[in-house]
């Protein structure tokens, strides 16, 4: 029975929707409740049965009526549980709280909710375990947690029991005192807030609330209707916003009962964990903020401990207190100490990077005693943060990117506050920041990592954000960026992104336009003979962005395009589809440029040349269409076709103003656009194992293309002859993986027939060389899936993941781009049979194996040896070798006492196995000339041997 329920509950937890597709929530809930009432079921099984109600109460009890019935059943089960079943009773209380809260029974104050509240109050007051084993303490702590959850979800629910919770907290001497303190503070905060919402409430009402009759239950509120659920959102934090929004309870100075409770809670706060202390102090801060009659000085005794804390949560609470009370609680000396402490913690070597970033953020949002513009949420600097104090946070190239950017932002604000001269009257601070930016640029120029490149461009944006008005620096930055681009044209997307963000965020600055104009100049001045294919792609992408700027002249861009498609250039002859479309992208933007009239003739010549001479039909067709539109339509109509929705002179181009020639402008725009699919239309899946095995059988013959020679008789001779083959760098350097294109499971009739599919692959690491694109003529849902072969050239034979995307055309002529699921290349997919000359046959391969084994086991250099053991019967071992190792088997198949297996992994790595059965286990002796492969081969052996054990168990 237990095993059956364990499987069912596990299946429900993994995927509730899939589980309930075979049954209904009502039926499953009825089964759970019926089994819970069964006395024959053990406590462990019942705990398991309760878990779905704790994890998915809304799914099993979607309405308040169902929640009410389920809660009554669970309380009946709770009443019948023996006292010793503490764990089950705790789980039942948690399930009851989850069901009643999530089914809205608490908010409508249903009878079951009232009964459950009475039960929780009864359990929380039960002190009958004074002799004992502590079991009842766990139940009381769980009841306390449930009460706190009810109060958090329905604020004010327990306000009539404040005196009770205060007494429980003071009497509790066990480790669960913390739970009662947290409950008491939460109920107190919510009760005071409820009073602030009542008209005319004051000291008398507060005194009555704090000393209320604990016997009063929900009957007093039974007719008051549902509670206001918005209160729980309001009460998430009253002091995070402007203090003017905090409600106030006018009580006068007579609040000794409240002060007594607050003092008692504060005196005991040091007994709590840091997180619970922080939550307690946060709630009490809100109480004092709502009751002006209680002076903030009540926290003064806690400040010494809080100001010296090393806990992030407590420091955060201290800053919230400072935000709430400013100079009413914190002196100028306290304020100066906190600022200095934040600066020190922001650079402390023993703290983690997230902690240091938090402290820097606290500096930028520091609540001052003399607030200016309080509550606007903007980053500002405290008055006490001088350049001399902030100098300890100067960014360096040794910082991680997040820390460096945070420090750069902080110091930029410091020097911006000081003015252009900076510290010492010589602008040294601003000059240092610019020099730091140039240091990052030099690292990028020398081939920095992707993280460094991204950090540099983000730092550049931050510098411009703060100092765009300093032309001496911004002009120099443009020059440096152009020089960087000429050396590393692959950074074009980063430069375009920098220009876009600067233009969007700094509307009053024309720096982005200046950068684009400078990039246009340096690109068009580059001699064509020096251009590589990568450079040309980047240049065209950049010029397409430059062409979007209406204030930049485009004559030089047209001259550049004319040069690269001239008869002397190989671009048109090669017919590269991507390059051709990059040229067309520039032309398309020029078609809607404001100065089109002056560009008409040279642009028409370029389009005509592409339409007649380019080697790709798709590019020719698009160029011919652009040429027809350019020579037929007016500039306004052309803008309506190619830039639908674009503005001209502050007004929208109206479709009705176009002639009948472009009445279907939306359709033309759709035809000229590559659309993005919402999800993957098809995927690249590994070929069927049976088909792959047939292909694998031919691998060895494909590899052994070297000249036939005599079979060496000695291991050393075999090793020398074998290694001589690698003098050719392309020898056995590739692996070929077979895949198929398969349509997605969810059918979409638009994509049943796909044409002219172009697959593009990108790497996620540097273990392999870049892959070329693959073209597939078509993919039809009703036809067998086409096969594709990926030819990978490893730098290191490690597992990897390939990102894949595709561009294709549908039957209606539209072009689409889709992102395909990632392709995972497993370690074993890099295995290849030994690339030995065919004339060696088995004898020569055995000699080579022995020579390699002796060399690898000498433990010199990168070589390593290892041992893997597992429990396998003889039949299972033979099946394992036949299934996984047969193409790589070197020894004679008939000699089953020891199998010798050799995997070759391009470009020049080897893994050798000696497999033999011993008395205790099967031993896999492993030797390799690359120690980094040991972890991968161990994982591979563990996988295949485990599956073999499962098969033969």
C-alpha positions in Angstrom: 0.0 0.0 0.0 2.8 2.4 1.0 4.7 1.8 -2.2 1.5 2.4 -4.3 0.8 5.7 -2.6 4.4 6.8 -2.8 4.3 6.3 -6.5 1.0 8.1 -6.9 1.9 11.1 -4.8 5.3 11.3 -6.5 3.6 11.3 -9.9 1.2 14.0 -8.8 4.0 16.2 -7.4 6.1 15.9 -10.6 3.3 17.0 -12.9 -0.1 17.7 -11.4 -1.7 18.5 -14.8 -0.5 15.2 -16.3 -1.6 13.2 -13.3 -5.1 14.7 -13.3 -5.5 14.1 -17.0 -6.2 10.4 -16.0 -8.6 11.3 -13.1 -10.2 14.4 -11.5 -9.2 16.6 -8.7 -12.3 15.7 -6.8 -11.7 11.9 -7.2 -8.1 12.2 -6.1 -9.0 14.3 -3.1 -11.7 11.8 -2.1 -9.1 9.0 -2.3 -6.6 11.0 -0.1 -9.2 11.7 2.6 -10.6 8.2 2.6 -7.0 6.8 3.1 -6.3 9.4 5.8 -9.4 8.1 7.8 -8.2 4.5 7.5 -6.7 3.3 10.8 -4.7 0.6 9.1 -2.5 3.2 7.3 0.7 4.0 9.0 1.7 7.6 10.1 4.4 7.8 7.5 1.9 7.0 4.7 -0.6 9.6 6.1 2.2 12.2 6.2 2.8 11.4 2.5 -1.0 11.7 1.8 -1.1 15.2 3.3 1.7 16.6 1.2 -0.5 17.2 -2.0 -2.8 19.4 0.1 0.2 21.4 1.4 1.8 21.8 -2.1 -1.3 22.3 -4.3 -4.3 23.3 -2.2 -5.8 25.5 -4.9 -5.7 22.7 -7.4 -7.5 20.2 -5.1 -9.8 22.7 -3.4 -10.6 25.4 -6.0 -13.7 26.9 -4.2 -14.4 27.9 -0.6 -17.1 25.2 -0.3 -14.7 22.5 -1.2 -12.0 24.0 1.1 -14.6 24.1 3.9 -15.5 20.4 3.5 -11.8 19.3 3.2 -10.9 21.3 6.3 -13.6 19.6 8.3 -12.4 16.2 7.2 -8.8 17.1 8.2 -9.8 18.4 11.6 -11.7 15.1 12.2 -8.6 13.2 11.3 -6.6 15.4 13.6 -9.0 14.8 16.5 -8.6 11.0 16.1 -4.8 11.1 15.9 -3.1 9.7 19.0 -1.0 12.1 21.0 2.2 10.3 20.1 1.7 10.9 16.3 3.3 14.4 16.5 4.7 14.5 13.0 1.4 13.6 11.4 -0.5 16.2 13.6 2.0 18.9 12.6 1.5 18.1 8.9 -2.3 18.1 9.3 -2.1 21.6 10.9 0.0 22.8 7.9 -2.4 21.3 5.4 -5.4 22.9 7.2 -3.8 26.3 7.1 -2.9 25.9 3.4 -6.4 24.7 2.4 -8.3 27.4 4.4 -6.1 30.3 3.2 -5.9 29.3 -0.4 -9.6 28.5 -0.8 -10.5 32.0 0.7 -12.2 30.4 3.7 -10.2 32.6 6.1 -11.0 35.8 4.2 -14.8 35.1 4.4 -14.4 33.8 8.0 -16.2 30.5 7.4 -17.2 28.2 10.3 -14.3 25.8 9.6 -11.9 28.7 9.8 -13.3 29.7 13.2 -13.0 26.1 14.4 -9.4 25.9 13.1 -8.5 29.1 14.9 -9.9 27.8 18.1 -7.9 24.6 17.6 -4.6 26.6 17.0 -5.2 28.7 20.1 -5.8 25.6 22.1 -2.7 23.9 20.9 -0.5 27.0 21.3 -1.5 27.2 25.0 -1.1 23.5 25.8 1.8 23.3 28.3 1.2 19.7 29.3 4.6 18.6 28.0 6.5 20.0 30.9 7.9 16.6 31.9 8.9 15.6 28.6 10.4 14.7 25.4 9.7 17.9 23.6 7.3 16.4 21.2 4.5 18.8 22.1 6.8 21.7 21.7 7.1 20.9 18.0 3.3 20.8 17.7 3.0 24.2 19.5 5.6 25.7 17.3 3.7 24.5 14.2 0.5 25.9 15.6 2.3 29.2 16.1 3.6 29.2 12.5 0.0 28.6 11.3 -1.3 31.5 13.3 1.4 33.7 11.9 0.4 32.6 8.3 -3.3 33.3 9.0 -2.5 36.8 10.4 -0.2 37.6 7.5 -2.8 36.6 4.9 -5.7 38.3 6.8 -4.2 41.3 8.8 -6.0 42.1 12.0 -7.5 38.6 12.3 -5.8 37.9 15.7 -5.9 41.4 17.1 -8.3 40.3 19.9 -5.6 37.9 21.2 -2.7 40.3 21.7 -2.6 39.9 25.5 -2.7 36.1 25.1 0.3 36.1 22.7 2.2 38.4 24.9 1.7 36.0 27.8 2.7 33.0 25.8 5.9 34.7 24.6 6.9 35.7 28.1 6.2 32.2 29.5 8.0 30.3 26.7 11.5 29.3 27.7 12.2 26.8 25.0 13.9 27.3 21.7 10.5 28.0 20.2 10.4 31.4 22.0 11.4 32.9 18.7 8.2 31.8 17.0 6.0 33.4 19.7 8.0 36.6 19.5 7.5 36.8 15.7 3.8 36.1 16.0 3.3 38.7 18.8 5.1 41.4 16.8 3.2 40.7 13.6 -0.2 40.8 15.4 0.8 44.0 17.2 1.8 45.8 14.0 -1.4 44.7 12.2 -3.6 45.6 15.1 -2.1 49.1 15.4 -2.6 49.6 11.6 -6.2 48.6 11.9 -6.7 51.2 14.6 -5.2 53.9 12.3 -8.0 53.1 9.7 -10.8 53.7 12.3 -12.1 57.2 12.5 -11.7 58.7 16.0 -9.5 55.9 17.3 -7.0 57.0 20.0 -5.4 56.1 23.3 -8.4 54.5 24.8 -9.0 52.1 21.9 -5.3 51.2 21.9 -5.3 50.5 25.6 -8.4 48.3 25.2 -6.8 46.5 22.4 -3.6 45.7 24.2 -5.5 44.5 27.3 -8.4 42.8 25.5 -10.4 39.9 26.7 -8.8 36.7 25.2 -12.0 34.8 25.4 -13.5 37.0 22.7 -13.3 35.0 19.5 -14.6 35.7 16.1 -18.2 36.1 17.1 -17.6 39.9 17.5 -16.5 40.1 13.9 -18.9 37.5 12.5 -21.2 40.0 11.0 -18.5 42.4 9.7 -18.3 40.6 6.4 -15.1 39.6 4.5 -11.9 41.2 5.5 -10.2 43.7 3.2 -7.6 41.6 1.3 -5.8 44.7 0.0 -4.5 45.3 3.5 -2.0 42.4 3.2 -0.5 44.2 0.2 -0.4 47.6 2.0 1.1 46.0 5.1 4.1 44.4 3.2 6.1 47.4 4.4 4.9 50.8 5.6 8.3 52.5 5.7 9.7 51.7 2.3 7.9 54.6 0.7 7.8 58.3 1.6 7.1 58.7 5.3 4.2 61.0 4.6 2.2 57.9 3.5 2.5 56.2 6.9 -0.9 56.3 8.7 -0.8 57.8 12.2 -2.7 57.0 15.4 -3.1 60.1 17.6 -2.8 58.8 21.2 -1.0 61.6 23.0 1.9 60.9 25.3 0.0 58.3 27.4 1.2 55.1 25.7 2.9 53.3 28.6 1.2 49.9 27.9 2.5 50.0 24.3 5.9 51.2 25.4 6.1 48.4 27.9 5.4 45.8 25.2 7.9 47.3 22.8 10.6 47.4 25.5 10.0 43.8 26.4 10.2 42.7 22.8 13.4 44.7 22.2 15.1 43.4 25.4 14.5 39.8 24.2 15.5 40.5 20.6 19.1 39.4 21.1 17.9 35.9 21.7 16.6 35.6 18.2 18.4 34.6 15.0 19.6 37.6 12.8 16.8 37.1 10.3 14.1 37.0 13.0 15.7 40.0 14.7 15.5 41.9 11.5 11.9 41.0 10.9 11.0 41.9 14.5 12.8 45.3 14.4 11.1 46.0 11.0 7.7 45.5 12.5 8.4 47.4 15.7 9.8 50.3 13.6 6.5 50.4 11.7 4.5 50.4 15.0 6.6 53.4 16.4 6.2 55.2 13.1 2.4 54.9 13.3 2.2 56.0 17.0 3.8 59.4 17.4 3.2 59.1 21.2 6.0 56.5 21.4 9.4 58.3 20.9 11.9 56.6 18.5 14.5 56.8 21.3 13.0 53.5 22.5 15.4 51.9 20.0 18.4 53.8 21.3 19.6 50.9 23.5 19.6 48.6 20.4 21.7 51.0 18.2 25.1 50.1 19.7 24.5 46.5 18.8 23.0 47.2 15.4 25.7 49.7 14.3 28.4 47.1 15.0 26.7 44.1 13.3 28.2 42.1 10.5 24.8 40.7 9.4 23.4 42.1 6.2 19.8 41.7 7.3 20.3 43.7 10.5 22.2 46.5 8.7 19.4 46.7 6.2 16.9 47.0 9.1 19.0 49.7 10.7 18.9 51.7 7.4 15.1 51.3 7.3 14.9 52.7 10.9 17.1 55.6 9.8 14.7 56.2 6.8 11.8 56.2 9.2 13.2 58.4 12.0 16.3 60.2 10.6 17.6 62.7 13.3 14.9 61.7 15.8 17.0 58.6 16.5 20.3 59.0 14.8 22.8 61.7 15.7 25.2 63.3 13.2 28.0 61.1 14.6 25.8 58.0 14.0 25.2 59.1 10.5 28.9 59.7 9.8 29.8 56.3 11.3 27.3 54.4 9.1 28.5 56.1 5.9 32.1 55.2 6.8 31.1 51.7 7.7 29.3 51.2 4.4 32.4 52.4 2.5 34.6 50.0 4.5 32.2 47.1 4.0 31.9 47.8 0.2 35.6 46.9 -0.2 36.1 44.3 2.7 38.1 41.4 1.3 36.3 38.8 3.4 32.9 39.6 2.1 31.3 38.1 -1.0 30.7 40.2 -4.1 26.9 40.3 -3.7 27.3 41.7 -0.2 29.7 44.4 -1.3 27.4 45.3 -4.1 24.5 45.6 -1.6 26.6 48.0 0.6 27.4 50.2 -2.4 23.7 50.3 -3.3 23.0 51.3 0.3 25.4 54.3 -0.2 23.4 55.4 -3.3 20.1 55.2 -1.4 21.4 56.3 2.0 18.6 57.9 4.2 20.1 61.2 5.4 19.1 63.2 8.5 18.6 66.2 6.2 16.7 64.5 3.3 16.4 66.3 0.0 13.8 65.0 -2.4 12.9 62.1 0.0 11.2 59.1 -1.7 11.9 59.9 -5.3 13.8 56.6 -5.7 16.7 58.2 -7.6 20.3 57.4 -6.9 21.9 60.2 -4.8 24.9 60.6 -2.7 25.0 61.3 1.0 26.4 64.7 1.9 29.0 63.0 4.1 30.5 61.0 1.2 33.4 63.2 0.1 35.8 62.4 -2.7 38.5 61.6 -0.2 36.3 59.0 1.6 35.1 57.6 -1.7 38.6 57.3 -3.1 38.8 53.8 -1.4 36.2 52.6 -3.9 38.0 53.7 -7.1 37.4 51.0 -9.8 40.3 48.9 -11.1 40.7 46.4 -13.9 41.1 43.6 -11.2 37.5 44.0 -10.0 34.8 41.7 -11.3 32.6 43.3 -13.8 29.6 43.9 -11.5 31.8 45.5 -8.8 33.7 47.6 -11.3 30.5 49.0 -12.8 29.0 49.7 -9.4 32.1 51.5 -8.3 32.4 53.5 -11.6 28.8 54.6 -11.2 29.3 55.6 -7.6 32.6 57.5 -8.3 31.0 59.2 -11.3 28.3 60.6 -9.1 30.9 61.8 -6.6 33.0 63.7 -9.2 29.9 64.9 -10.9 28.8 66.4 -7.6 32.2 68.0 -7.1 32.1 69.7 -10.5 34.4 69.5 -13.5 37.5 70.4 -11.5 37.2 67.4 -9.1 39.4 66.9 -6.1 42.4 69.2 -5.8 41.2 71.5 -8.5 42.9 69.6 -11.3 40.2 67.2 -12.4 42.2 64.3 -11.2 39.1 62.2 -10.2 37.4 62.5 -13.6 40.8 62.0 -15.4 41.3 58.7 -13.4 37.9 57.4 -14.4 38.6 58.1 -18.0 42.0 56.5 -17.8 40.3 53.5 -16.2 38.0 53.3 -19.2 40.9 53.5 -21.5 42.6 50.6 -19.6 39.5 48.5 -20.1 39.6 49.4 -23.8 43.2 48.3 -24.1 42.3 44.9 -22.5 39.5 44.5 -25.0 41.9 45.5 -27.8 44.3 42.8 -26.6 41.6 40.1 -26.9 39.7 40.3 -23.6 37.0 37.8 -22.7 33.3 38.3 -23.6 32.7 39.4 -20.0 35.4 42.1 -20.3 34.0 43.3 -23.6 30.5 43.7 -22.2 31.8 45.4 -19.0 33.8 47.9 -21.1 30.8 48.9 -23.2 28.6 49.2 -20.1 31.3 51.3 -18.4 31.4 53.5 -21.5 27.6 54.0 -21.3 27.9 54.9 -17.6 30.7 57.4 -18.3 28.6 59.0 -21.0 25.5 59.0 -18.9 27.3 61.2 -16.3 29.8 63.2 -18.4 28.3 63.5 -21.9 28.7 67.3 -21.6 32.5 67.0 -21.2 33.5 67.2 -24.9 37.2 66.8 -24.3 36.5 63.2 -23.1 33.6 62.3 -25.2 35.4 63.3 -28.5 38.4 61.3 -27.4 36.2 58.3 -26.6 34.7 58.4 -30.2 38.3 58.3 -31.6 39.3 55.4 -29.4 36.2 53.4 -30.2 36.8 53.9 -34.0 40.3 52.6 -33.6 39.1 49.7 -31.6 36.5 48.9 -34.2 39.0 48.9 -37.1 41.1 46.2 -35.2 38.1 44.2 -34.0 35.2 44.6 -36.4 33.3 41.8 -34.7 32.5 44.4 -32.0 30.0 46.1 -34.3 26.9 44.9 -32.3 28.3 46.3 -29.1 29.0 49.7 -30.7 25.5 49.8 -32.3 24.0 48.9 -28.9 26.0 51.6 -27.2 24.8 54.1 -29.8 21.2 53.0 -29.4 21.2 53.2 -25.6 22.9 56.5 -25.6 20.5 58.0 -28.1 17.5 56.6 -26.2 18.6 57.7 -22.7 20.4 61.0 -23.6 18.0 62.8 -25.8 19.8 66.1 -25.3 23.1 64.7 -26.5 24.2 64.1 -30.1 27.1 61.9 -29.1 25.6 58.8 -30.7 25.2 60.5 -34.0 28.8 61.6 -33.8 30.0 58.1 -33.1 28.0 56.7 -36.1 29.3 59.4 -38.4 32.9 58.6 -37.3 32.3 54.9 -37.9 31.0 55.6 -41.3 34.1 57.6 -42.1 36.6 55.0 -41.0 34.7 52.2 -42.7 34.5 53.9 -46.1 38.2 54.9 -45.9 39.4 51.3 -45.5 41.1 49.9 -48.6 39.0 47.1 -50.1 42.1 44.9 -50.4 42.3 44.7 -46.6 38.7 43.6 -46.1 38.0 40.1 -44.9 34.6 38.4 -45.1 34.0 39.0 -41.3 35.0 42.6 -41.6 32.6 43.2 -44.5 29.7 41.7 -42.6 30.4 43.9 -39.6 30.9 47.0 -41.8 27.6 46.4 -43.6 25.7 45.9 -40.3 27.2 49.2 -39.0 26.4 51.1 -42.2 22.8 49.9 -42.0 22.6 51.5 -38.6 24.2 54.7 -39.9 21.7 54.8 -42.7 18.9 55.2 -40.1 20.2 58.6 -39.1 18.5 61.2 -41.2 21.1 63.9 -40.4 24.1 61.9 -41.7 25.0 62.2 -45.3 25.1 58.8 -47.1 27.2 59.5 -50.2 30.2 57.8 -48.8 28.1 54.7 -47.9 26.8 54.5 -51.5 30.4 54.8 -52.8 31.4 51.9 -50.5 28.6 49.7 -51.7 29.4 50.5 -55.3 33.0 49.5 -54.7 32.3 46.1 -53.1 29.9 45.0 -55.8 32.0 46.3 -58.7 33.0 43.8 -61.4 36.5 43.6 -59.9 35.1 42.4 -56.6 34.3 38.8 -55.9 31.2 39.5 -53.8 28.7 39.2 -56.7 30.4 36.2 -58.1 30.5 34.3 -54.8 26.7 34.8 -54.3 27.0 34.7 -50.5 23.4 34.9 -49.3 24.2 36.5 -46.0 26.5 39.2 -47.5 24.0 39.9 -50.2 21.2 40.4 -47.7 23.5 42.6 -45.6 24.0 44.9 -48.7 20.2 44.9 -49.2 19.6 45.8 -45.6 21.7 49.0 -46.2 19.8 49.7 -49.4 16.5 49.3 -47.7 17.3 51.9 -45.1 18.5 54.3 -47.7 15.2 53.9 -49.5 13.5 55.7 -46.6 16.3 58.2 -45.9 15.2 61.9 -46.0 17.9 62.7 -48.6 16.7 60.0 -51.0 16.3 62.5 -53.9 20.1 63.1 -53.9 20.9 59.4 -53.6 18.4 58.2 -56.3 20.8 57.5 -59.2 23.7 55.8 -57.4 21.3 53.7 -55.3 19.4 52.7 -58.4 22.6 51.6 -60.1 23.5 49.5 -57.1 20.1 47.7 -57.0 20.2 47.2 -60.7 23.7 45.7 -60.6 22.6 43.3 -57.8 19.5 42.3 -59.7 21.5 41.4 -62.8 24.8 40.2 -61.5 24.5 38.8 -58.1 25.0 35.0 -57.7 22.0 34.3 -55.4 18.5 34.2 -56.8 16.8 35.4 -53.6 19.1 38.5 -53.4 18.4 39.2 -57.1 14.6 39.0 -56.6 14.7 41.4 -53.6 17.0 43.8 -55.4 14.7 43.8 -58.4 11.7 44.6 -56.2 13.5 47.4 -54.4 14.6 48.8 -57.8 11.0 48.7 -59.1 9.7 50.5 -55.9 12.5 53.1 -56.1 11.8 54.0 -59.7 8.0 53.8 -59.5 6.9 55.3 -56.2 7.2 58.7 -54.7 9.2 59.1 -51.5 6.0 59.3 -49.4 4.6 56.1 -50.9 7.9 54.3 -50.7 8.0 55.2 -47.0 4.5 53.8 -46.6 5.6 50.4 -48.1 9.0 50.0 -46.5 8.6 51.8 -43.3 5.0 51.3 -42.3 4.2 53.2 -39.1 7.3 55.4 -39.4 6.8 59.1 -38.7 7.5 62.0 -41.1 7.5 65.5 -39.6 5.7 64.3 -36.5 2.7 62.7 -38.3 1.9 59.2 -39.3 1.9 58.2 -43.0 -1.7 57.3 -43.8 -2.3 54.3 -45.9 -5.3 55.9 -47.6 -3.0 58.5 -49.2 -1.3 55.9 -51.2 -2.3 55.0 -54.7 -3.7 51.7 -55.8 -0.2 50.6 -56.7 0.7 50.2 -53.0 -2.8 49.4 -51.7 -1.4 46.2 -50.4 1.6 47.8 -48.7 1.1 45.6 -45.6 1.4 42.5 -47.7 4.5 43.8 -49.5 6.1 44.7 -46.2 5.3 41.2 -44.9 6.9 39.7 -48.0 10.0 41.7 -47.5 10.4 40.9 -43.8 11.8 37.8 -42.2 9.3 36.9 -39.5 10.1 35.3 -36.2 8.2 32.2 -35.1 6.7 32.1 -31.6 8.2 28.6 -30.9 10.5 26.1 -32.6 8.9 24.7 -35.8 11.2 21.7 -36.1 14.2 20.3 -34.3 17.5 18.7 -35.2 17.3 15.2 -33.6 19.8 12.5 -33.4 19.4 9.8 -36.0 17.8 6.5 -35.1 20.3 4.3 -33.2 19.9 1.5 -35.7 20.7 3.8 -38.7 23.6 5.3 -36.8 25.0 1.9 -36.1 25.1 1.2 -39.8 26.9 4.4 -40.3 29.3 3.7 -37.5 30.3 0.4 -39.2 31.6 2.4 -42.1 33.7 4.8 -40.0 36.8 2.7 -39.8 36.9 2.3 -43.6 36.4 6.0 -44.1 39.3 6.8 -41.8 41.8 4.4 -43.0 42.7 6.2 -46.2 46.5 6.3 -45.7 48.8 4.3 -47.9 48.9 0.6 -47.3 52.1 -0.6 -45.7 53.6 -3.6 -44.0 52.3 -4.6 -40.6 54.9 -3.7 -37.9 56.0 -6.6 -35.7 57.0 -4.5 -32.7 55.1 -2.1 -30.6 57.6 0.7 -31.0 57.6 0.4 -34.7 53.8 0.4 -34.9 53.7 3.5 -32.7 56.1 5.4 -34.8 54.4 4.4 -38.1 51.0 5.3 -36.6 52.1 8.8 -35.4 53.7 9.6 -38.7 50.2 9.9 -40.2 49.5 13.0 -38.0 52.1 15.0 -39.9 49.1 15.9 -42.0 47.1 18.4 -39.8 43.8 17.4 -41.4 44.3 13.6 -40.8 41.3 12.2 -38.9 40.6 15.7 -37.4 36.8 15.7 -37.9 33.9 13.7 -36.5 30.7 13.3 -38.5 27.4 13.2 -36.6 24.1 12.2 -38.2 20.9 13.9 -37.4 17.4 14.3 -38.9 15.0 17.3 -39.1 11.8 16.5 -37.4 8.6 18.6 -37.2 7.5 19.7 -33.8 4.7 17.8 -32.1 2.2 20.6 -32.1 1.0 20.8 -35.7 0.7 24.2 -37.4 -0.6 23.9 -41.0 1.3 26.9 -42.1 4.6 25.0 -41.6 3.7 21.6 -42.9 5.8 22.3 -46.0 9.1 24.2 -45.6 11.5 25.1 -48.4 15.1 26.5 -48.7 16.0 25.7 -45.1 19.3 27.3 -44.0 20.6 25.9 -40.7 23.0 28.0 -38.6 24.9 26.7 -35.7 26.8 28.6 -33.0 29.1 27.3 -30.3 28.7 27.8 -26.5 32.3 27.2 -25.7 35.7 26.9 -27.5 36.0 23.1 -27.6 35.2 23.0 -31.3 35.9 25.0 -34.4 33.0 27.1 -35.8 30.5 25.1 -38.0 29.5 26.0 -41.5 25.8 26.6 -42.3 23.8 23.7 -43.8 21.3 24.0 -46.6 18.3 21.6 -46.7 16.0 21.8 -49.8 12.7 21.0 -48.1 11.0 19.5 -45.1 7.5 18.0 -45.5 5.5 16.7 -42.6 4.1 13.8 -44.6 7.5 12.7 -46.0 10.4 10.9 -44.3 12.6 13.4 -42.4 15.7 14.6 -44.3 19.1 13.6 -42.9 21.8 16.2 -42.1 25.4 15.6 -41.1 27.3 17.9 -38.8 31.1 17.8 -39.4 32.7 18.9 -36.1 36.4 19.6 -35.8 37.3 19.4 -32.1 40.0 21.4 -30.5 39.4 19.4 -27.3 37.2 16.3 -27.2 34.8 17.5 -24.5 31.0 17.4 -24.4 29.4 20.6 -25.7 26.1 22.2 -26.6 25.3 23.8 -30.0 22.8 26.6 -30.4 20.8 26.2 -33.6 18.6 28.5 -35.7 17.1 28.3 -39.1 15.8 30.5 -41.9 13.2 29.0 -44.2 10.4 29.8 -46.7 6.8 28.6 -46.4 4.5 27.7 -49.2 2.9 31.2 -49.2 6.3 32.7 -50.0 7.0 34.2 -46.5 10.4 33.9 -45.0 10.7 32.9 -41.3 13.4 32.6 -38.7 13.1 30.1 -35.9 15.3 29.2 -32.9 15.7 25.5 -32.6 16.2 23.5 -29.5 19.9 23.2 -28.4 21.9 20.2 -29.7 23.8 18.4 -27.0 26.9 16.6 -28.2 27.8 13.9 -25.8 31.3 12.8 -24.9 30.9 9.4 -26.6 29.8 10.9 -29.9 33.4 12.0 -30.4 34.6 8.4 -30.3 36.1 7.1 -33.6 37.7 3.8 -34.4 41.5 3.6 -34.6 42.7 5.4 -37.8 45.3 2.8 -38.6 46.4 1.8 -42.1 44.2 -1.0 -43.5 47.2 -3.3 -44.1 47.9 -3.6 -40.4 44.9 -5.7 -39.7 44.4 -7.0 -36.1 48.0 -7.8 -35.4 49.4 -4.3 -36.1 46.6 -2.8 -34.1 47.4 -5.0 -31.1 51.0 -4.0 -31.3 50.0 -0.3 -31.4 47.6 -0.8 -28.5 50.4 -2.4 -26.4 52.9 0.4 -27.3 50.4 3.1 -26.4 49.4 1.4 -23.2 53.0 1.1 -22.0 53.6 4.7 -22.9 50.5 6.1 -21.2 50.9 4.1 -18.0 54.3 5.6 -17.5 52.5 8.6 -15.9 54.5 11.2 -17.7 53.2 14.6 -18.9 49.5 14.7 -19.7 49.0 10.9 -19.5 46.9 9.3 -16.8 45.7 5.9 -15.7 42.6 4.9 -13.7 40.5 1.9 -12.6 36.7 1.5 -12.9 34.9 -1.4 -11.3 31.3 -2.6 -11.5 29.2 -5.7 -10.8 28.4 -7.5 -14.1 27.6 -11.0 -15.0 29.5 -12.6 -17.9 26.5 -12.5 -20.2 25.9 -8.8 -19.3 29.6 -8.0 -19.9 29.5 -9.7 -23.4 26.3 -7.8 -24.2 28.0 -4.5 -23.1 31.0 -5.1 -25.3 28.9 -6.0 -28.3 26.5 -3.1 -27.9 29.0 -0.3 -27.1 32.6 -1.3 -27.9 32.5 -3.6 -30.9 33.6 -0.9 -33.5 36.5 0.0 -31.2 37.5 -3.6 -30.2 41.2 -4.3 -30.8 41.6 -7.8 -29.3 40.2 -11.0 -30.8 36.5 -11.3 -30.1 36.9 -15.0 -29.3 39.3 -14.3 -26.4 36.7 -13.3 -23.8 39.1 -13.4 -20.7 40.2 -9.8 -21.6 38.9 -7.3 -24.0 41.1 -4.5 -25.4 39.3 -1.4 -26.6 40.8 1.8 -28.1 38.8 5.0 -28.6 40.4 7.7 -30.9 39.1 11.2 -30.2 40.1 13.9 -32.6 42.4 15.7 -33.0 45.0 13.4 -31.3 43.6 11.9 -28.1 43.3 8.3 -27.2 41.4 6.3 -24.5 42.5 2.7 -23.9 40.5 0.1 -22.0 41.4 -3.4 -20.7 38.3 -5.1 -19.6 38.4 -8.3 -17.6 36.3 -10.2 -15.1 37.8 -10.7 -11.6 36.3 -12.7 -8.7 34.8 -9.6 -7.1 33.9 -7.4 -10.0 34.5 -6.5 -13.6 37.6 -4.3 -13.9 38.0 -1.5 -16.5 41.6 -0.4 -16.6 41.7 3.0 -18.3 44.7 4.8 -19.8 44.6 8.1 -21.7 47.0 10.6 -23.0 44.8 13.5 -21.8 44.0 13.4 -18.0 41.1 15.9 -18.5 39.2 13.1 -20.2 39.1 10.8 -17.1 36.0 12.4 -15.5 34.1 12.1 -18.8 35.1 8.5 -19.4 34.2 7.5 -15.8 30.8 9.1 -16.2 30.3 7.3 -19.5 31.3 3.9 -18.1 29.0 4.4 -15.1 26.1 5.2 -17.5 26.5 2.2 -19.8 27.2 -0.3 -17.0 24.2 0.9 -15.0 21.9 0.5 -17.9 23.4 -3.0 -18.6 22.8 -4.0 -15.0 19.1 -2.8 -15.2 18.7 -4.8 -18.4 20.0 -8.0 -16.9 18.5 -7.6 -13.4 
